[in-house]
């Protein structure tokens, strides 16, 4: 079952066997299986995986996002957007959508400020 299908299943119906926390942990563990040691996501779109991790309330999600930071830096285009290439039969998200999802996820896990260039401090 694809990660997005599994996530949709959890969103539509809570599993009878456990709590939402257990389901979030299970989904985060499944996401971990899709991610390589260098933060790449195999056959899944980066923005799709980030969107899923953004919805999970589990520390493993934050770790998986952090492990993808080098990939984000390598893949970001000079215009500031992330353009995802076609993977499988599913068309890639628009660059604006990918970028919004990626930045939202980085912000949720408090990584965005650390990745922005240093801001000039205002003198009083």
C-alpha positions in Angstrom: 0.0 0.0 0.0 1.4 3.4 -0.9 2.1 5.8 1.9 -0.5 8.3 0.7 -3.1 5.5 0.6 -2.2 4.4 4.1 -2.4 8.0 5.4 -5.8 8.4 3.7 -7.0 5.3 5.5 -6.0 6.7 8.8 -7.5 10.0 8.1 -10.9 8.6 7.1 -11.2 6.0 9.8 -9.4 5.5 13.1 -8.1 2.0 13.5 -10.0 0.0 16.0 -6.9 -1.4 17.6 -5.2 1.7 18.9 -5.2 5.4 19.6 -4.4 8.2 17.2 -0.9 8.4 18.8 -0.3 4.8 18.0 -1.5 5.4 14.4 0.8 8.5 14.1 3.8 6.5 15.3 2.9 3.7 12.9 2.6 6.1 9.9 5.9 7.8 10.9 7.6 4.4 11.0 6.2 3.6 7.5 7.5 6.9 6.2 10.9 6.1 7.7 11.0 3.0 5.5 10.5 5.2 2.4 13.4 7.5 3.3 16.9 6.7 2.5 19.8 7.4 4.8 20.6 10.6 2.9 17.0 12.0 3.2 15.7 11.0 -0.2 12.1 9.7 -0.6 12.5 7.1 -3.3 9.4 7.0 -5.5 7.4 9.5 -3.4 7.3 13.2 -4.0 9.1 15.3 -1.4 6.2 17.6 -0.8 3.8 14.6 -0.4 5.9 13.1 2.3 6.4 16.5 4.0 2.6 17.1 3.9 2.1 13.7 5.6 4.8 14.3 8.2 3.3 17.8 8.9 0.1 16.2 9.9 1.7 13.6 12.3 2.2 14.5 15.9 5.2 12.3 16.5 8.9 13.2 17.2 10.0 10.8 14.4 8.3 13.0 11.9 10.5 15.9 13.0 13.6 13.8 12.7 12.6 12.6 9.1 12.1 16.3 8.1 15.4 17.3 9.6 17.2 14.4 7.8 15.8 15.8 4.5 17.3 19.3 4.9 20.4 18.5 2.9 18.2 17.3 0.1 16.1 20.4 0.3 19.2 22.6 0.0 20.4 20.6 -3.1 17.0 20.5 -4.8 15.9 24.1 -4.3 16.0 26.1 -7.6 17.5 29.6 -8.0 14.0 31.0 -8.1 13.4 29.7 -4.6 10.9 27.0 -5.6 11.2 23.3 -5.5 10.3 21.8 -8.9 9.6 18.1 -8.5 10.2 15.7 -11.4 7.6 13.2 -12.6 7.6 10.0 -10.5 5.5 7.1 -11.7 2.1 7.8 -13.2 1.1 10.6 -10.7 1.8 14.1 -12.1 4.1 16.2 -9.9 2.6 19.0 -7.8 3.0 22.6 -9.1 6.2 24.3 -7.9 4.1 26.8 -5.8 2.2 23.9 -4.1 5.4 22.0 -3.4 7.1 25.0 -2.0 4.2 26.0 0.2 4.0 22.4 1.7 7.7 22.2 2.3 7.9 25.7 3.9 4.8 25.0 6.0 6.3 21.7 7.3 9.7 23.4 8.1 7.8 26.1 10.0 5.7 23.6 11.9 8.8 21.8 13.2 10.6 25.1 13.9 13.3 24.5 11.3 12.5 27.4 9.0 14.1 30.2 11.0 17.3 28.2 11.4 17.5 27.7 7.6 16.9 31.4 6.7 19.9 33.6 6.2 20.8 35.7 9.2 18.7 38.8 9.5 20.3 42.1 10.0 19.8 43.2 13.6 18.1 46.5 14.0 20.1 49.1 15.9 18.2 51.0 18.6 
